[in-house]
């Protein structure tokens, strides 16, 4: 499916715990960014663009959201990926962000 676009971005900052052991344990503020996608049928989905793994916090980001949205709208995504996005699977969006960033790095 083509035509998926980013219509909004934002963040939900909150104080959180980082690390899992005494050596690396700390508290801090995590931005918890998200993107709102709109599909060609008019439906929308809000997906986080961060994840926590064993106390480590990772954000997937793009420098130019307008360019990313244009790139995303031109991608022919499989039905499985579209379904995952509509079901708020943030890992599918994070993967697409990584693909986009990789394309940018290769073109430099």
C-alpha positions as CSV (number, residue, x, y, z in Angstrom):
1,X,0.0,0.0,0.0
2,X,1.2,3.5,-0.9
3,X,0.0,6.8,0.5
4,X,0.7,6.4,4.2
5,X,1.9,9.8,5.7
6,X,3.0,11.3,8.9
7,X,0.5,13.9,10.0
8,X,1.8,14.7,13.5
9,X,4.7,14.1,15.9
10,X,5.0,14.7,19.6
11,X,6.4,13.4,22.8
12,X,5.2,12.4,26.3
13,X,8.2,13.1,28.6
14,X,8.3,11.3,31.9
15,X,10.7,10.6,34.6
16,X,11.9,7.0,34.3
17,X,14.4,4.4,35.5
18,X,17.4,3.6,33.4
19,X,19.6,0.6,33.8
20,X,19.0,-2.7,35.6
21,X,22.0,-3.0,38.1
22,X,23.6,-0.9,40.8
23,X,26.4,0.1,38.4
24,X,24.3,1.7,35.7
25,X,21.0,2.4,37.5
26,X,19.8,6.0,37.3
27,X,16.7,8.1,36.9
28,X,16.1,10.6,34.1
29,X,13.6,12.1,31.8
30,X,12.7,10.1,28.7
31,X,11.1,12.0,25.8
32,X,8.9,9.1,24.6
33,X,8.4,10.4,21.1
34,X,5.6,9.3,18.8
35,X,4.3,9.8,15.3
36,X,0.7,9.9,14.1
37,X,0.2,8.1,10.7
38,X,-2.7,8.5,8.3
39,X,-3.6,5.8,5.9
40,X,-5.2,6.3,2.5
41,X,-8.6,5.1,3.9
42,X,-8.5,8.0,6.4
43,X,-7.8,5.9,9.5
44,X,-5.0,7.1,11.8
45,X,-2.6,5.3,14.2
46,X,-0.4,6.8,16.9
47,X,2.8,4.8,17.2
48,X,5.7,5.3,19.7
49,X,9.1,5.7,18.1
50,X,11.1,4.6,21.2
51,X,11.5,1.4,23.2
52,X,13.0,0.2,26.4
53,X,15.1,-2.9,26.5
54,X,16.6,-4.3,29.7
55,X,16.6,-0.8,31.2
56,X,18.2,0.9,28.1
57,X,16.2,3.5,26.3
58,X,16.3,3.9,22.5
59,X,14.7,6.5,20.2
60,X,14.3,6.2,16.5
61,X,14.4,9.7,15.0
62,X,14.5,11.4,11.6
63,X,16.1,14.8,10.9
64,X,13.4,15.9,8.4
65,X,9.9,14.6,9.2
66,X,8.5,16.2,6.0
67,X,11.0,14.3,3.8
68,X,10.4,11.1,5.8
69,X,6.6,11.4,5.3
70,X,7.1,11.9,1.5
71,X,9.4,8.9,1.4
72,X,6.9,6.8,3.4
73,X,4.0,7.8,1.2
74,X,5.9,6.4,-1.8
75,X,6.7,3.0,-0.3
76,X,4.8,0.0,-1.4
77,X,4.2,-1.7,1.9
78,X,3.0,-5.3,2.3
79,X,-0.4,-6.0,3.8
80,X,1.3,-7.4,6.8
81,X,3.3,-4.2,7.5
82,X,0.2,-2.1,7.0
83,X,-1.8,-4.3,9.3
84,X,1.0,-4.0,11.9
85,X,1.1,-0.2,11.6
86,X,-2.7,0.0,12.0
87,X,-2.4,-2.2,15.1
88,X,0.1,0.2,16.6
89,X,3.1,-2.0,16.2
90,X,5.9,0.5,16.9
91,X,8.6,-1.9,15.8
92,X,7.3,-1.8,12.3
93,X,7.5,2.0,12.2
94,X,10.9,1.9,13.9
95,X,12.1,-0.5,11.2
96,X,10.8,1.9,8.5
97,X,12.6,4.8,10.1
98,X,15.8,2.8,10.2
99,X,15.4,2.0,6.5
100,X,14.9,5.7,5.7
101,X,17.9,6.7,7.7
102,X,20.0,4.0,6.1
103,X,19.0,5.3,2.6
104,X,20.1,8.8,3.6
105,X,23.4,7.6,4.9
106,X,24.1,5.7,1.7
107,X,23.3,8.8,-0.5
108,X,25.8,11.0,1.3
